[in-house]
């Protein structure tokens, strides 16, 4: 199965709170470019999409949903910048086991995206994620191991 992990697009530097920071025009454009590059690799439909409740992640999903398709999109309060990668890893594994997903997209933040990629791709150190960065991990739920297939960014 494939796990796709994406960092939100570039966001404004200032807002009433960190959770309220909106995407910039550049963030929207870069996110669309990365989504199109992923679609060109043959991946545009996801069994499950988990999106952080923070505005910039929600807006990233709204933007890339012009390219990506999913009938199963869920806001996930555990994937904020303060999310704990072991906890999210266990949660996603439970979803995979119960709901039998073959592809999951997670739209989240640093540092979680880096640590989570290393949880699924067991042979790497946490990678750097630029804004709008997207990693694809081939993951075997039976053996709980995986490898990084590719990492896109604008």
N, C-alpha and C positions, 0 to 999 in steps of 0.2 A: 504494500500500500504506500501511498505518498502523503507526506506531511508538508504543507507549504506554510512558511512562516514569513510574514511581511511586516516591516516597520512602516508606520504611518508616513505620509508625505510631510514635506517641510511645513512647519507651523509658525504662526506669529510668535514673536518673542515675549510679548506681554499681553495679559488678559486679567480679568478679575481673579482667576485662579488657574492653576496649571491645567485642570480638567477642562477649562473653558477656552483654551487656546485653539484658534481656528486654523485651517489650512490656508496657505498662501496660494496665489495663482500658480506660482512655480511648483508648489507641492502637488497641486492637482495635475498639472502637465506631466511632471515626472512620474507620478503614480500611474497615469494612463499609459505612458510609454513603457513602463515595466510590465504592466498588465498585458499590453499588446505583444511584447517580446515573449512573455510566458505563453500566451495563446498561440503564438507562432511555433512554439515547441510542442503544441498539441494539448495544452492544459488550460481549459477555460471553464470547465464545469466541475463543481465541487459538491461532494455529498453533504458536507457540513461546513459552515463558515462561522467562526467565533470572532466577535469584534469587541474590543474594549469599549467601555461606556464613555470614554473621554471624547470630546467633540472632534479632535483632529483624526482619531481613528474611525469614528462614525462617518466623517466626511470623506475619508480615504475610501472606505467601503462604498459609499454612495457614488463616488467618482469611478472606481474600478468596476462597479457593477454594470457599467455600460459595456464592458468587455467580458467580465466574468459572470457566470450564471450559477445560482444555487436556489433550490427550493427550501433550504433548511438553514436560515441565518439566525444566529442567536447572539444577543448581547451577553457578554461574560464578564462579570465584575471582578473576577480573579486575574484578569490579564492586563492590569494597569501597569504603570512603570514600577510599582511596588509589589507586583505579583511574584510568587515564589515558584521557581521553575520545577522543583520536584513535585510540588502540589499540582501544578498545571499539567505536568507530564502524566501523573496518575489519573487526573480527571479525563484527559484526552484518551488515554488508554482504556478507561472504563467506557467512554463513549464508543470507541472503536469496537470493543467487545460486545456491548449491548446492542448498538445500532448497526453493526456490521458495515462500517464505512470503508471505502477504498481510497478516498481523498478528503483531506481536511485542510482548510485554509484558516490560519490564525492571523488577525490583523491587530498588532499590538505596539509596544514601545521598547526602547532601551531602558534598562539593561536586559529586560526579560527576554526579548527576541534572541539575543546572543546566547544566553544561558540555556534557553529552551532548545535552540538548535543543537547545542552540544549534548543535551539530554537525549535527543532522538538520534543524532548522528554520533554514535558512541566512540568514534575513532578520531575526533577532532577536539581542539580547544575552542572555547566560545569565539565565533568570528565577529569581526567588526561589521556593523550594519549601518550604512548610510541611510538617510531618510529615503523612503520608497524602496529600500532594498528588499529583495525576495529570495528566500532560500527554499530549495526543494530537497527533501530527504526521503530516500527509499527506506521504509521502516518495516521490520518484521515483528508484528505484535506477539507472535509465539515465542520468539527468542529475546524479545525486548532489546533488539539491536538494530542499528541502521547506519547508513552512510550518506554523506552529503553528495547529491548528484550535481547540483549547480547552484550558483548564487548570482542573481541579476541585480543590477542597479543602473541608474541613469547617469 
